[in-house]
Amino acid sequence: MDPASQDINLNSPNKGLVVETSDSLSDLPVEGAVGNSANPLPPGLTEEEAEELRTELTKVEEEINTLRQVLSAKERHSAELKRKLGLNPLNELKQNLTKSWQDVQTSNAYLSASATLDDIARSEAYKKTQETLSQAGQKTSAAFTTVGTVISKRLGDMRNSATFKSFEDKMGNLKVVGPRGNGEAASSPTDTTPTQDNPPF
């Protein structure tokens, strides 16, 4: 039988598992442990009572060490089973979140809030507010459409105006000269050097 899966009867004289590793905690000194002859006895405690308490303390410490060993073995066994089942921490987290969400959905607070929201959605005030917002959205959309149409018409009128035509003719007569062979840009008669009075902006 695997020692990791054995149950321990703490009342049995043969309790505990065989320690397979050298990292046992029984070799470590316990803070405040009695048994050091340098520690004087507390007042009102006889030598026999102190010896009895030391014996009990030793037994309790052995039980604690045994339980630690058993817990460690059980944790290793659990990790091995999870590995064989293909469970990793991410899958466990997903399962925990799913279970938590299901618990929330079945909780009284969630059901009460959901019922309240349903009541609000069925109320007359909510329906009137929804209708008002819908009408406002339709009116706003119609207003934007009208403004867009007006702007398009104005731009068309402006493009057909005599001033725009004259400007367009002048722009069409401009000579656009590309770069010269040596990399310098050609200068046109309208080129001006920017001065402090006329910044390039």
C-alpha positions, 0 to 999 in steps of 0.5 A: 500500500502506498504510504501517501494514501494510508490513514493515520490513527493518531491514538495508535502507538504505531502512528506516522509514516516512514520519513523518506526525505531528510527535510524532516521538521523534527530536527529543527529546534522548537521555539519555547520548547521545554527540556532545556535544563537551563530553563527554571521551572515556573512557580507552582509547577513541580518537577513531575508536572514539568516532566509530564508536560514535556512528554506531552509536548514531545508527543504533540510535536511528533503528531504535528510533524506527522500531519505535515508529512501526511499533508505533503504526501496528499498534496503531491498525490493530488497534484499527480492526479490533476496532472493525469486528468489534464487539469492545470491552474488555468482550467481550474480558474475557469471552472472556479469562475464558471461555478462562481458565476452560476452561484451569483446567478442563483443568489437571492440578490441577483434574482431580486435585482433581475426581477427589479430590472424587469419591473422597471422595463415593464413600467410606463415611465420607462416606456415613455422615456424610451419613446421620447429618446427614440423620437429625439434620436429620429429628430436629431438624425433628420436635423443632421440630414437637413443641415448636410443638404443645406451645406451641400447646396450652399457649396454648389451655389458657391462653386457656380458663383462668378467669384469662384469661377474667376478664382478657379481660372486664376488657379488654372493659369498657375504654372507648376514647375517640378524639381530641376536635375540638380535637386533644387526646386524651380523658382516661379515668379511668385516665389517670395522669401519669408521675412519676419513681417510675413511668417510662412504660416 
